[in-house]
Structure formats: structure tokens, C-alpha cells
Amino acid sequence: MFEHEIAAAARTTDLLREAAAHHVVREARKAHPATTRGREPRGRVTTPGPRGARSAPRSA
């Protein structure tokens, strides 16, 4: 085998290995989708009332 044939075979092997790893990652993401900011539900954060409001006095 010539040197360039060996290099081409090595590149092909590396590309196949990389494609297989990419496929595994894609399948894992399909099975368990990660929660990202774009997918989080956008709801209003509830607060304990209007700002500056006081709570009722505590009885001892």
C-alpha cells in the first residue's frame, strides 16, 4: 500500500468512528431531551403581594 492510501484509509476510519459517535449522541438526545431556556415554560413568578406590603403581625 502506498502512503496516500494508508492515510485515506485512516481518514475513512476516523470519519466512520466520528459519525457513529454523532449518531449515538443524536439518539440519546432524542430519548432524553434536555431542558433548555427556549423550552422552559414562561410563566409569571408569583410574589407574596405588592412590593412594600407588610405581612400581618405575628401573635405570640
N, C-alpha and C positions, 0 to 999 in steps of 0.2 A: 504494500500500500504506500502511496505517496504521502508526503507530509500534508498536502492540502486536503486529501481525502480523509486523513485521520482527524484533522481539525474540523472538517464538515461533519463527520460522524459525531464528534464530541459536542458540537453546537446543536445538532439534532437531538442528541440525548438530553442536553441541558434544557432545550425548549420543551421537549416532551415532559420532563420532570416538572418544569415550571407550570406547564398547562395543567398537569394533574393536580398540583398543589392549589392552583387557582380554582379548579373545579371543586375541590374539597371545601375550600373557603366559601364559594358561592352556595353550595348545598347546605353548609352549616348556617349561613345567614338566612337562607330560605326557611330552614327548620326553626330557628330561634331568632326572629328579627330583633335587632337592638332598638331600644327606645332612644330616639334622637330628639333634639329640640323641635324639629319640624313635625314630629309625630305626637308630641305630648299634647294632651287636651289643654286648650286655652280657656281657663275659667277664671272668674274673679276671685281674688284672695279675700276671704272673709276676715273682717276685723271685729273686735269686740264693741263696736259702736263708732259714733263720730269722733273725730280727733278732739282731744282735750276733754272728753267726757269723763266724769268721775264715777267710780264704782260706788255702790251702796255701802254705807258704813257697816262695819262688822260688829256683831253683838258679842260681848264677852261672856 
